[in-house]
Amino acid sequence: MKLGILGAGHIGDLTAPTLAALPEIECAAVASRSLQKAQAFAAKYGFAKAYGSYEELLCDPEIELVYVATPHSHHYQHAMQALEHGKPVLCEKAFTLNAAQAKALREAAAEKGLFLAEAIWTRYMPSRALIDQVLANGVIGTPRLLTANLSYVVCGKERIQNPALAGGALLDLGVYGLNFALMHFGDEIERVESSVQRTETGVDGAETITLFYKDGRMAVLTHSIYVRSDRKGIISGDEGYLVVENINNPQSVSVFDTQDRLIETHPVPPQISGYEYEFQEAARCIRQGRTESESMPLAESVRLMELMDRLRGQWGVVFPQEKAGL
């Protein structure tokens, strides 16, 4: 399947080496606002064509799948532009700025009968099913508490600090903590409580989020742009607990009993980088004529955006685009 990438920045640099190793994917084209940058990217990673505008790539009749790898402040604009050109889309996380944009993309894709999915890689990884299988086996008893954290020292980055780029911890890091909770505890949430530390620019710099479930379970999530955390996800039951090493790209699942004795260790299957799974599923869905992903249905992307809208509402974080009615 001939893939075109919109954006030759950081996320493109991360995914391109994996794409080059996938037999399902042909690295057909890359587009940037700078032709020189696109040409350098194409030469480095073996893409056949380089374009100096996104419009040029979207007009290329050979492109069968567009990967939106621009800043998430521009995901809605670029994904919609691709859909309007009749291109299936795999869009990086966070899917959009807010739920209204996510719903608009879903409606546009449905109207045109095109594939559209959010590229939140942990949703597609085999580790997701592995964690669920351990929980289903009952080895930790009844799961009641989930904790997860994801923090990196990224406070000096423009895209993190700038409200116009939809900066802050939530859309960049918090999306992983929320996905971890919803993947393994579901979405029957009764109430949401949170605390935030805002940056001088007005975006969220650090936060704690507590999800209270209707059945009494609880998920506590922590994210920060100021520190490096252990990135662990821990799910606790009345007979033990499991520890996921790195919720951003799980490496292993370890199970402990109530005396803190290690009783099971489950490594994740070997992988290229972890990015491969989202592209493989997108290619498979398009070949099968499907318009949504099994791993990340559009209803779930909308649900995540609604939850993040709710949190930003609690914090008073509004992006300039939203103030302008976009």
C-alpha positions as CSV (number, residue, x, y, z in Angstrom):
1,M,0.0,0.0,0.0
2,K,1.4,3.3,-1.1
3,L,1.8,5.6,1.9
4,G,2.1,9.4,2.0
5,I,3.2,11.3,5.1
6,L,2.1,14.8,5.8
7,G,4.8,16.3,8.0
8,A,8.5,15.6,8.0
9,G,9.1,16.4,11.7
10,H,9.7,14.5,14.9
11,I,7.0,11.9,14.7
12,G,7.9,11.2,11.0
13,D,11.5,10.6,12.1
14,L,10.3,8.1,14.7
15,T,8.0,6.1,12.4
16,A,9.8,6.2,9.0
17,P,12.5,3.5,9.9
18,T,9.7,1.1,10.9
19,L,7.7,1.9,7.7
20,A,10.7,1.0,5.6
21,A,10.8,-2.4,7.1
22,L,7.1,-3.3,6.5
23,P,6.3,-5.3,3.4
24,E,2.7,-4.1,3.5
25,I,3.8,-0.5,3.1
26,E,5.5,1.3,0.2
27,C,7.0,4.6,1.3
28,A,5.7,6.6,-1.7
29,A,5.8,10.2,-0.7
30,V,6.4,12.8,2.0
31,A,5.2,16.4,2.2
32,S,6.4,19.3,4.2
33,R,5.9,23.1,4.0
34,S,9.6,23.1,3.0
35,L,10.5,21.3,-0.1
36,Q,14.1,21.1,1.1
37,K,13.0,19.5,4.3
38,A,10.8,17.0,2.5
39,Q,13.7,16.1,0.1
40,A,16.1,15.5,3.0
41,F,13.5,13.3,4.7
42,A,12.8,11.3,1.5
43,A,16.5,10.8,0.9
44,K,17.2,9.7,4.5
45,Y,14.3,7.2,4.7
46,G,13.9,6.0,1.1
47,F,10.6,7.8,0.1
48,A,10.1,7.9,-3.6
49,K,8.7,11.4,-3.8
50,A,9.1,14.7,-1.9
51,Y,6.6,17.5,-2.0
52,G,6.9,21.1,-0.8
53,S,3.2,21.4,0.1
54,Y,0.6,19.1,1.6
55,E,-1.8,19.8,-1.3
56,E,0.6,18.4,-3.8
57,L,0.8,15.1,-2.0
58,L,-2.9,14.9,-1.6
59,C,-3.4,15.4,-5.3
60,D,-1.0,12.5,-6.1
61,P,-3.3,9.7,-7.5
62,E,-0.9,7.0,-6.4
63,I,-1.3,7.6,-2.7
64,E,-3.5,5.0,-1.0
65,L,-3.1,6.0,2.6
66,V,-2.2,9.4,4.2
67,Y,-0.5,9.5,7.6
68,V,-1.0,12.8,9.3
69,A,2.1,13.5,11.3
70,T,1.8,17.2,11.8
71,P,1.4,18.9,15.2
72,H,-1.9,17.9,16.8
73,S,-3.0,21.5,16.6
74,H,-3.3,20.9,12.9
75,H,-4.6,17.3,12.8
76,Y,-8.2,18.3,12.1
77,Q,-7.3,20.6,9.2
78,H,-4.9,18.2,7.5
79,A,-7.0,15.1,8.1
80,M,-10.1,16.8,6.7
81,Q,-8.1,18.1,3.7
82,A,-7.0,14.5,3.0
83,L,-10.6,13.2,3.3
84,E,-11.8,15.9,0.9
85,H,-9.2,14.6,-1.6
86,G,-10.7,11.1,-1.2
87,K,-7.7,9.7,0.7
88,P,-8.0,7.2,3.6
89,V,-6.4,8.7,6.8
90,L,-4.3,7.4,9.7
91,C,-4.0,10.5,12.0
92,E,-1.5,10.8,14.9
93,K,-2.6,11.3,18.5
94,A,-4.1,13.4,20.0
95,F,-6.7,12.9,17.3
96,T,-7.9,16.5,17.3
97,L,-8.1,19.6,19.5
98,N,-11.5,18.7,20.8
99,A,-14.5,16.4,20.5
100,A,-16.3,18.7,18.0
101,Q,-13.5,18.4,15.6
102,A,-13.3,14.6,16.1
103,K,-17.0,14.2,15.4
104,A,-16.7,16.4,12.2
105,L,-13.9,14.1,10.9
106,R,-15.9,11.0,11.7
107,E,-18.9,12.4,9.8
108,A,-16.8,13.4,6.8
109,A,-15.2,10.0,6.6
110,A,-18.6,8.2,6.9
111,E,-20.1,10.5,4.2
112,K,-17.2,9.6,1.8
113,G,-16.9,6.0,2.8
114,L,-13.2,6.4,3.7
115,F,-11.0,4.7,6.3
116,L,-10.2,7.0,9.2
117,A,-8.4,6.1,12.4
118,E,-6.3,7.6,15.2
119,A,-2.7,6.4,15.4
120,I,-2.4,5.9,19.2
121,W,0.1,3.1,19.0
122,T,-0.6,1.4,22.4
123,R,-4.1,0.6,21.2
124,Y,-2.7,-1.6,18.4
125,M,0.1,-3.3,20.3
126,P,-0.1,-7.0,21.3
127,S,0.7,-5.9,24.9
128,R,-2.9,-4.7,25.1
129,A,-4.3,-8.2,24.7
130,L,-1.6,-9.6,26.9
131,I,-2.6,-7.4,29.8
132,D,-6.3,-8.2,29.4
133,Q,-5.5,-11.9,29.3
134,V,-3.6,-11.7,32.6
135,L,-6.5,-9.8,34.2
136,A,-9.0,-12.4,32.8
137,N,-7.0,-15.3,34.2
138,G,-7.9,-14.0,37.7
139,V,-4.4,-14.2,39.1
140,I,-4.7,-10.8,40.8
141,G,-8.3,-11.5,41.9
142,T,-10.8,-8.7,41.3
143,P,-9.1,-5.6,39.8
144,R,-10.1,-2.5,41.8
145,L,-7.4,0.1,41.4
146,L,-5.4,1.3,38.4
147,T,-2.6,3.8,38.6
148,A,-0.5,5.0,35.7
149,N,2.0,7.8,35.0
150,L,3.8,9.2,32.0
151,S,6.1,12.2,32.4
152,Y,9.0,13.5,30.3
153,V,11.2,16.6,30.6
154,V,9.7,18.4,27.6
155,C,8.9,21.7,29.2
156,G,11.4,23.5,26.9
157,K,9.8,22.5,23.7
158,E,7.8,25.1,21.7
159,R,5.0,22.7,20.8
160,I,4.5,21.9,24.5
161,Q,4.4,25.4,25.8
162,N,2.5,27.1,22.9
163,P,-1.3,27.2,23.3
164,A,-1.6,27.8,19.5
165,L,0.0,24.4,19.0
166,A,-2.4,22.8,21.5
167,G,0.4,22.5,24.0
168,G,0.4,21.0,27.5
169,A,0.8,17.7,29.1
170,L,-2.7,16.4,28.4
171,L,-2.9,16.0,24.7
172,D,0.8,15.0,24.4
173,L,1.2,12.7,27.4
174,G,-2.1,12.4,29.2
175,V,-3.7,10.8,26.2
176,Y,-1.6,7.7,27.0
177,G,-2.6,7.5,30.6
178,L,-6.3,7.9,29.7
179,N,-6.0,5.3,27.0
180,F,-4.4,2.9,29.4
181,A,-7.3,3.3,31.8
182,L,-10.0,3.0,29.2
183,M,-8.4,0.0,27.5
184,H,-8.2,-2.0,30.7
185,F,-11.0,-0.6,32.9
186,G,-13.5,0.5,30.3
187,D,-15.6,3.7,30.0
188,E,-18.3,3.3,32.6
189,I,-17.1,6.4,34.4
190,E,-19.3,8.0,37.0
191,R,-17.3,11.1,37.8
192,V,-13.9,12.7,37.0
193,E,-11.8,14.7,39.5
194,S,-8.5,16.4,38.7
195,S,-5.8,18.9,39.8
196,V,-3.6,20.9,37.5
197,Q,-0.5,23.0,37.6
198,R,-0.6,25.4,34.7
199,T,2.4,26.9,32.9
200,E,3.1,30.6,32.4
201,T,1.6,30.3,28.9
202,G,-1.6,28.9,30.3
203,V,-1.5,25.3,29.3
204,D,-1.4,22.3,31.7
205,G,2.1,21.5,32.8
206,A,1.3,18.8,35.4
207,E,-1.9,17.1,36.4
208,T,-3.5,14.3,38.4
209,I,-6.7,12.7,37.1
210,T,-8.9,10.4,39.0
211,L,-11.6,8.4,37.2
212,F,-14.3,6.9,39.5
213,Y,-16.1,4.0,37.8
214,K,-19.8,3.1,38.4
215,D,-18.8,-0.3,39.8
216,G,-16.5,1.1,42.5
217,R,-13.2,0.8,40.6
218,M,-10.8,3.8,40.4
219,A,-8.1,4.9,38.1
220,V,-5.5,7.5,39.2
221,L,-3.3,9.1,36.4
222,T,-0.4,11.5,36.7
223,H,1.4,13.4,33.9
224,S,4.0,16.1,33.8
225,I,6.2,18.0,31.3
226,Y,8.8,18.8,34.0
227,V,10.1,15.4,35.2
228,R,11.0,11.9,34.1
229,S,8.7,9.4,35.7
230,D,9.0,5.6,35.8
231,R,6.0,5.4,33.3
232,K,4.6,2.3,35.1
233,G,1.0,1.2,34.9
234,I,-0.2,-0.8,37.9
235,I,-3.5,-2.7,38.2
236,S,-4.2,-3.9,41.7
237,G,-6.7,-6.6,42.9
238,D,-7.5,-8.4,46.1
239,E,-5.1,-11.2,45.4
240,G,-2.2,-9.3,43.9
241,Y,-1.2,-6.7,41.3
242,L,0.4,-6.5,37.9
243,V,3.0,-4.0,36.8
244,V,3.3,-2.8,33.2
245,E,6.7,-1.4,32.4
246,N,6.2,1.8,30.3
247,I,2.6,2.5,29.4
248,N,3.9,4.4,26.4
249,N,5.4,1.3,24.8
250,P,4.9,-1.7,27.2
251,Q,8.0,-3.9,27.6
252,S,6.7,-6.5,30.1
253,V,3.9,-7.4,32.5
254,S,4.9,-8.7,35.9
255,V,2.5,-10.2,38.4
256,F,3.0,-10.1,42.2
257,D,1.0,-11.6,45.0
258,T,-0.2,-9.9,48.2
259,Q,3.2,-10.5,49.8
260,D,5.0,-8.7,46.9
261,R,6.4,-12.0,45.6
262,L,6.9,-12.1,41.8
263,I,4.9,-15.0,40.5
264,E,4.7,-14.4,36.8
265,T,6.5,-12.4,34.1
266,H,5.2,-11.9,30.6
267,P,7.5,-10.3,28.0
268,V,5.8,-8.6,25.1
269,P,6.4,-10.2,21.6
270,P,9.4,-9.0,19.7
271,Q,8.7,-5.9,17.6
272,I,10.4,-3.5,15.2
273,S,9.5,-0.5,17.3
274,G,5.9,-0.8,18.1
275,Y,4.7,1.6,15.4
276,E,4.2,-1.2,12.9
277,Y,0.9,-2.5,14.3
278,E,-1.1,0.7,13.5
279,F,0.1,0.8,9.9
280,Q,-0.5,-3.0,9.4
281,E,-4.0,-2.7,10.7
282,A,-4.8,0.4,8.6
283,A,-3.5,-1.4,5.4
284,R,-5.5,-4.5,6.3
285,C,-8.7,-2.5,6.9
286,I,-8.4,-0.6,3.6
287,R,-7.7,-3.8,1.7
288,Q,-10.9,-5.3,3.2
289,G,-13.0,-2.3,2.5
290,R,-13.4,-1.4,6.1
291,T,-13.7,2.3,7.2
292,E,-12.7,2.0,10.8
293,S,-10.1,0.3,13.0
294,E,-11.0,-2.6,15.3
295,S,-8.3,-1.5,17.8
296,M,-9.3,2.2,17.9
297,P,-12.9,2.8,16.6
298,L,-13.8,6.4,15.9
299,A,-16.4,6.3,18.7
300,E,-13.5,5.7,21.1
301,S,-11.5,8.5,19.7
302,V,-14.5,10.8,20.2
303,R,-14.9,9.5,23.7
304,L,-11.3,10.3,24.6
305,M,-11.6,13.8,23.2
306,E,-14.8,14.4,25.2
307,L,-13.0,13.3,28.3
308,M,-10.1,15.6,27.6
309,D,-12.5,18.4,26.8
310,R,-14.1,17.8,30.2
311,L,-10.7,17.9,32.0
312,R,-9.6,21.1,30.2
313,G,-13.0,22.6,31.2
314,Q,-12.1,21.9,34.8
315,W,-8.8,23.6,34.4
316,G,-9.9,26.6,32.3
317,V,-7.5,25.6,29.5
318,V,-8.9,26.9,26.2
319,F,-6.9,26.9,22.9
320,P,-6.9,30.0,20.7
321,Q,-8.5,28.1,17.9
322,E,-11.4,27.3,20.2
323,K,-11.8,31.0,21.2
324,A,-12.1,31.7,17.5
325,G,-14.8,29.1,17.2
326,L,-12.8,26.4,15.4
